[in-house]
Amino acid sequence: MKAMQAFEVELVLQAIEHRWGYDFRGYARTSITRRIENVMRRHQICHVSELIPRVLHEPVFFDDMVSDFSITVTQMFRDPPVWKKLLLEVLPLLETYPFFKIWHAACATGEEVYSMAILLQEAGLLERATLYATDFNDTALAYARSGRYPKENMVQAEENYLAAGGVHTLDNYYYAQGNSVEMHQYLKNHIVWANHNLTCDHSFGEMNLILCRNVLIYFTQPLQNRALELFAQSLSGGGVLCLGSRESLSFSSVASRFSVISSGKRLYKYKN
Ligand SMILES: C[S@@+](CC[C@H](N)C(=O)[O-])C[C@H]1O[C@@H](n2cnc3c(N)ncnc32)[C@H](O)[C@@H]1O
């Protein structure tokens, strides 16, 4: 298979947007091109002229393609120092509210959301919280909603949890079933799962904290601005935004509307 030309990539992305409404045109071109090429290689497709009819007419093929585009790598308590900072500097702000809302945008398979529920439980705040967890990948959302993970993942998760300031052991929060574990129902009760696409969907409520980690890196600056504008619209005054370790508000269209809580941990407070 020859390397794809820029106009061929554009044709594929237009076909996807036209037929399915998923707009990948604002994603970084190098990585989206690589992912299209991966799909073509996996399905032994040599030319874009063979790919486009399959994108247009085969829903299963398209779902498979979106799963390939959607990189769902995640971990419980990923980047433990960020969780420690959330515990020490953001939870005390949330504690001042009788009820509060948290939005996990691009939550993938949900580990970040259960981590937050555990952190809140240990701080005695879970009863006051509603956690909205969204992603545009329905397969990842179904997995997240089940709260079932491979047991072997719990080794790294436990290490992260303790480094993040966890005060018990992680197995307090799940029960084991063979080679899997399942998160306890009382954690799930506080989570609302929904499909939401950061390229085109709107704000759905006023949040006290938004986490959107490790997805803006795949977006070009205009699409990053779109997502960040959405977060600014969705935060209450004094609300907090948490981004991924390689993401930042600097140079974005909303930078002046936030103050910095921690630049290293990518934590920002909405001013008004
Ligand atoms: C690397 S995971 C990040 C998971 C978690 N936030 C973390 O940091 O561990 C990126 C997630 O972004 C989601 N995503 C990519 N583009 C999206 C979009 N336009 N709208 C919503 N979610 C998107 C993918 O489906 C994937 O689950």
The ligand as a MOL file (V3000), in Angstrom:
LIG
                    3D

  0  0  0     0  0            999 V3000
M  V30 BEGIN CTAB
M  V30 COUNTS 27 29 0 0 0
M  V30 BEGIN ATOM
M  V30 1 C -6.4890 8.2980 25.6750 0
M  V30 2 S -8.2080 8.2290 26.0920 0 CHG=1
M  V30 3 C -8.2530 9.2410 27.5450 0
M  V30 4 C -8.9360 8.5850 28.6980 0
M  V30 5 C -8.8190 9.3170 30.0370 0
M  V30 6 N -9.3500 10.6510 29.9540 0
M  V30 7 C -7.3930 9.3310 30.5090 0
M  V30 8 O -6.7420 10.3720 30.4620 0
M  V30 9 O -6.9040 8.2880 30.9320 0 CHG=-1
M  V30 10 C -8.9100 9.2800 24.8180 0
M  V30 11 C -10.4040 9.1290 24.7120 0
M  V30 12 O -10.8910 10.2470 23.9460 0
M  V30 13 C -12.0150 9.8190 23.2380 0
M  V30 14 N -12.3130 10.7930 22.1670 0
M  V30 15 C -11.5750 11.0390 21.0510 0
M  V30 16 N -12.1880 11.9670 20.2930 0
M  V30 17 C -13.3280 12.3150 20.9590 0
M  V30 18 C -14.3940 13.2230 20.6740 0
M  V30 19 N -14.3950 13.9470 19.5670 0
M  V30 20 N -15.4040 13.3350 21.5630 0
M  V30 21 C -15.4160 12.5780 22.6940 0
M  V30 22 N -14.4540 11.6920 23.0120 0
M  V30 23 C -13.4130 11.5670 22.1570 0
M  V30 24 C -11.6330 8.4520 22.7240 0
M  V30 25 O -12.7600 7.6770 22.3710 0
M  V30 26 C -10.8710 7.8910 23.9310 0
M  V30 27 O -11.7290 7.1250 24.7390 0
M  V30 END ATOM
M  V30 BEGIN BOND
M  V30 1 1 1 2
M  V30 2 1 2 3
M  V30 3 1 2 10
M  V30 4 1 3 4
M  V30 5 1 4 5
M  V30 6 1 5 6
M  V30 7 1 5 7
M  V30 8 2 7 8
M  V30 9 1 7 9
M  V30 10 1 10 11
M  V30 11 1 11 12
M  V30 12 1 11 26
M  V30 13 1 12 13
M  V30 14 1 13 14
M  V30 15 1 13 24
M  V30 16 1 14 15
M  V30 17 1 14 23
M  V30 18 2 15 16
M  V30 19 1 16 17
M  V30 20 1 17 18
M  V30 21 2 17 23
M  V30 22 1 18 19
M  V30 23 2 18 20
M  V30 24 1 20 21
M  V30 25 2 21 22
M  V30 26 1 22 23
M  V30 27 1 24 25
M  V30 28 1 24 26
M  V30 29 1 26 27
M  V30 END BOND
M  V30 END CTAB
M  END
